[in-house]
Amino acid sequence: MERSSRSPINAIPDDPEASIYRFIIVAAKRARQLQGGARSLLPSTSKKPTVASMEEVRRGLVSYYDPSLQTDTPEAEEQQF
């Protein structure tokens, strides 16, 4: 069985710095936004929000905040209560 070049497995980035888990979570949240009526950031022939969201995330068009990447500095700790 041969996978087509447009299958979702080929949409997951191979970048070792990027987490596949993070990619999936961000794409899923973006798909929910698209299902809720948000406009796609790409012109797409696909009506499936999951396919559109994976392509948007893969191209870096969707921004996200990852608290695990935040560096802790002594100044930031002093400001937190």
N, CA, C and O of each residue as an XYZ file, in Angstrom:
324
protein
N       0.851     -1.172      0.000
C       0.000      0.000      0.000
C       0.903      1.244      0.000
O       1.785      1.382      0.848
N       0.674      2.120     -0.939
C       1.496      3.313     -1.063
C       0.721      4.525     -0.570
O      -0.455      4.698     -0.891
N       1.398      5.365      0.217
C       0.758      6.581      0.716
C       0.883      7.688     -0.316
O       1.919      7.835     -0.965
N      -0.167      8.453     -0.459
C      -0.098      9.570     -1.389
C       0.703     10.704     -0.766
O       0.868     10.762      0.452
N       1.198     11.601     -1.604
C       2.007     12.711     -1.105
C       1.176     13.722     -0.332
O       1.741     14.591      0.331
N      -0.131     13.637     -0.395
C      -0.998     14.581      0.299
C      -1.562     14.005      1.597
O      -2.434     14.618      2.212
N      -1.082     12.851      2.017
C      -1.600     12.253      3.237
C      -1.152     13.071      4.445
O      -0.104     13.716      4.398
N      -1.920     13.052      5.513
C      -1.581     13.841      6.703
C      -0.215     13.518      7.292
O       0.410     14.394      7.891
N       0.266     12.290      7.140
C       1.569     11.947      7.706
C       2.677     12.756      7.047
O       3.695     13.028      7.683
N       2.503     13.144      5.793
C       3.503     13.949      5.104
C       3.401     15.418      5.482
O       4.295     16.196      5.148
N       2.349     15.816      6.163
C       2.179     17.207      6.567
C       2.878     17.493      7.887
O       3.083     18.657      8.231
N       3.248     16.454      8.635
C       3.913     16.649      9.917
C       5.372     17.003      9.654
O       6.064     16.272      8.946
N       5.846     18.111     10.212
C       7.221     18.527      9.932
C       8.256     17.548     10.479
O       8.037     16.907     11.507
N       9.383     17.442      9.780
C      10.482     16.561     10.193
C      11.519     17.299     11.027
O      12.566     16.736     11.343
N      11.251     18.530     11.384
C      12.197     19.354     12.127
C      12.425     18.762     13.515
O      11.469     18.623     14.277
N      13.669     18.407     13.868
C      13.910     17.806     15.187
C      13.658     18.779     16.342
O      13.407     18.352     17.469
N      13.723     20.084     16.066
C      13.453     21.081     17.103
C      11.960     21.202     17.388
O      11.569     21.603     18.484
N      11.135     20.864     16.422
C       9.691     20.971     16.586
C       9.140     19.666     17.154
O       9.556     18.579     16.750
N       8.235     19.778     18.060
C       7.620     18.612     18.659
C       6.400     18.193     17.841
O       5.550     19.021     17.516
N       6.321     16.916     17.515
C       5.157     16.417     16.786
C       3.914     16.573     17.651
O       2.835     16.888     17.149
N       4.068     16.351     18.950
C       2.940     16.516     19.872
C       2.436     17.960     19.825
O       1.230     18.192     19.740
N       3.349     18.926     19.880
C       2.965     20.342     19.822
C       2.272     20.654     18.504
O       1.270     21.369     18.480
N       2.804     20.117     17.403
C       2.205     20.326     16.086
C       0.762     19.844     16.073
O      -0.122     20.538     15.570
N       0.521     18.662     16.621
C      -0.819     18.083     16.615
C      -1.774     18.904     17.473
O      -2.909     19.151     17.066
N      -1.332     19.332     18.655
C      -2.180     20.126     19.545
C      -2.537     21.462     18.905
O      -3.699     21.868     18.923
N      -1.540     22.154     18.336
C      -1.787     23.455     17.713
C      -2.708     23.290     16.506
O      -3.627     24.088     16.317
N      -2.472     22.265     15.691
C      -3.320     22.032     14.521
C      -4.753     21.698     14.932
O      -5.702     22.138     14.282
N      -4.915     20.928     16.001
C      -6.262     20.578     16.466
C      -7.008     21.809     16.969
O      -8.196     21.976     16.693
N      -6.309     22.671     17.708
C      -6.957     23.891     18.197
C      -7.319     24.814     17.036
O      -8.366     25.460     17.053
N      -6.445     24.873     16.025
C      -6.742     25.699     14.857
C      -7.918     25.110     14.075
O      -8.740     25.861     13.551
N      -8.011     23.789     13.989
C      -9.133     23.145     13.299
C     -10.448     23.482     13.997
O     -11.466     23.702     13.341
N     -10.425     23.520     15.322
C     -11.638     23.903     16.060
C     -12.040     25.339     15.746
O     -13.227     25.647     15.634
N     -11.046     26.220     15.602
C     -11.339     27.607     15.233
C     -11.970     27.664     13.842
O     -12.935     28.396     13.622
N     -11.428     26.898     12.917
C     -11.975     26.878     11.562
C     -13.397     26.317     11.551
O     -14.257     26.820     10.828
N     -13.643     25.289     12.341
C     -14.988     24.726     12.433
C     -15.961     25.729     13.039
O     -17.153     25.710     12.733
N     -15.450     26.602     13.897
C     -16.288     27.610     14.536
C     -16.536     28.827     13.669
O     -17.232     29.751     14.090
N     -15.978     28.846     12.460
C     -16.256     29.947     11.552
C     -15.085     30.861     11.246
O     -15.242     31.811     10.478
N     -13.915     30.609     11.819
C     -12.741     31.436     11.520
C     -12.358     31.248     10.055
O     -12.560     30.177      9.482
N     -11.807     32.294      9.460
C     -11.377     32.222      8.070
C     -10.013     31.564      7.982
O      -9.154     31.771      8.839
N      -9.824     30.775      6.947
C      -8.541     30.110      6.717
C      -7.501     31.134      6.300
O      -7.824     32.121      5.640
N      -6.266     30.903      6.679
C      -5.167     31.788      6.327
C      -4.590     31.466      4.948
O      -3.736     32.195      4.443
N      -5.053     30.381      4.346
C      -4.594     29.957      3.033
C      -5.771     29.736      2.104
O      -6.826     29.270      2.535
N      -5.601     30.066      0.827
C      -6.645     29.651     -0.111
C      -6.547     28.137     -0.272
O      -5.477     27.612     -0.578
N      -7.621     27.460     -0.073
C      -7.570     26.002     -0.065
C      -8.734     25.424     -0.844
O      -9.840     25.966     -0.840
N      -8.466     24.322     -1.506
C      -9.542     23.611     -2.184
C     -10.171     22.587     -1.244
O     -11.237     22.045     -1.536
N      -9.515     22.323     -0.124
C     -10.027     21.357      0.847
C     -11.056     22.018      1.749
O     -10.855     23.130      2.238
N     -12.136     21.331      1.956
C     -13.171     21.827      2.860
C     -12.963     21.280      4.275
O     -13.677     21.662      5.202
N     -11.991     20.392      4.439
C     -11.765     19.770      5.733
C     -10.921     20.691      6.614
O      -9.806     21.047      6.234
N     -11.431     21.084      7.784
C     -10.675     21.985      8.652
C      -9.386     21.365      9.188
O      -8.427     22.085      9.469
N      -9.352     20.045      9.332
C      -8.129     19.421      9.848
C      -6.991     19.522      8.842
O      -5.849     19.784      9.220
N      -7.294     19.318      7.574
C      -6.270     19.409      6.529
C      -5.783     20.846      6.409
O      -4.579     21.089      6.320
N      -6.711     21.802      6.407
C      -6.345     23.212      6.297
C      -5.516     23.657      7.494
O      -4.542     24.391      7.331
N      -5.887     23.224      8.686
C      -5.156     23.648      9.886
C      -3.750     23.073      9.917
O      -2.811     23.761     10.317
N      -3.587     21.816      9.498
C      -2.242     21.230      9.467
C      -1.346     21.978      8.485
O      -0.166     22.192      8.761
N      -1.893     22.371      7.355
C      -1.096     23.101      6.371
C      -0.724     24.483      6.898
O       0.401     24.939      6.693
N      -1.648     25.147      7.568
C      -1.359     26.466      8.153
C      -0.252     26.372      9.210
O       0.660     27.198      9.236
N      -0.338     25.370     10.068
C       0.669     25.202     11.119
C       2.006     24.814     10.505
O       3.045     25.332     10.915
N       1.997     23.912      9.532
C       3.232     23.469      8.887
C       3.961     24.636      8.227
O       5.191     24.677      8.225
N       3.216     25.574      7.673
C       3.835     26.739      7.017
C       4.198     27.856      7.995
O       4.790     28.860      7.600
N       3.846     27.682      9.265
C       4.201     28.678     10.271
C       3.275     29.878     10.301
O       3.672     30.944     10.772
N       2.058     29.736      9.815
C       1.109     30.844      9.771
C       0.300     30.995     11.054
O      -0.349     32.019     11.271
N       0.342     29.972     11.899
C      -0.423     29.991     13.147
C       0.556     30.214     14.295
O       1.499     29.446     14.482
N       0.317     31.268     15.052
C       1.194     31.519     16.200
C       0.614     30.842     17.436
O      -0.597     30.655     17.547
N       1.485     30.483     18.350
C       1.052     29.828     19.586
C       2.014     30.201     20.688
O       3.128     30.658     20.429
N       1.581     30.006     21.916
C       2.398     30.279     23.099
C       2.685     28.956     23.789
O       1.766     28.209     24.124
N       3.947     28.674     23.995
C       4.356     27.444     24.676
C       5.041     27.832     25.982
O       6.188     28.278     25.958
N       4.367     27.674     27.124
C       4.967     28.079     28.393
C       6.204     27.266     28.763
O       7.007     27.720     29.579
N       6.378     26.084     28.189
C       7.571     25.293     28.516
C       8.830     25.889     27.895
O       9.940     25.564     28.318
N       8.672     26.753     26.903
C       9.833     27.389     26.274
C      10.232     28.679     26.973
O      11.250     29.281     26.631
N       9.445     29.105     27.943
C       9.728     30.337     28.675
C      10.934     30.119     29.579
O      11.004     29.126     30.303
N      11.879     31.047     29.536
C      13.044     30.953     30.404
C      12.752     31.676     31.706
O      12.234     32.793     31.710
N      13.086     31.032     32.797
C      12.875     31.639     34.108
C      14.090     32.489     34.467
O      15.226     32.014     34.457
N      13.832     33.730     34.779
C      14.893     34.627     35.222
C      14.583     35.060     36.640
O      13.414     35.077     37.026
N      15.571     35.405     37.419
C      15.306     35.854     38.795
C      14.372     37.067     38.841
O      13.569     37.195     39.765
N      14.473     37.952     37.855
C      13.605     39.126     37.829
C      12.145     38.711     37.645
O      11.254     39.283     38.273
N      11.897     37.721     36.789
C      10.532     37.272     36.549
C       9.964     36.585     37.799
O       8.775     36.719     38.090
N      10.800     35.859     38.531
C      10.325     35.205     39.737
C       9.965     36.201     40.821
O       9.026     35.972     41.583
N      10.693     37.298     40.903
C      10.395     38.319     41.910
C       9.066     38.998     41.646
O       8.388     39.404     42.591
N       8.678     39.131     40.396
C       7.449     39.816     40.039
C       6.223     38.953     40.221
O       5.115     39.480     40.322
N       6.386     37.631     40.267
C       5.251     36.746     40.425
C       4.855     36.689     41.898
O       5.711     36.657     42.783
N       3.570     36.677     42.141
C       3.060     36.615     43.527
C       2.370     35.319     43.789
O       1.881     35.092     44.896
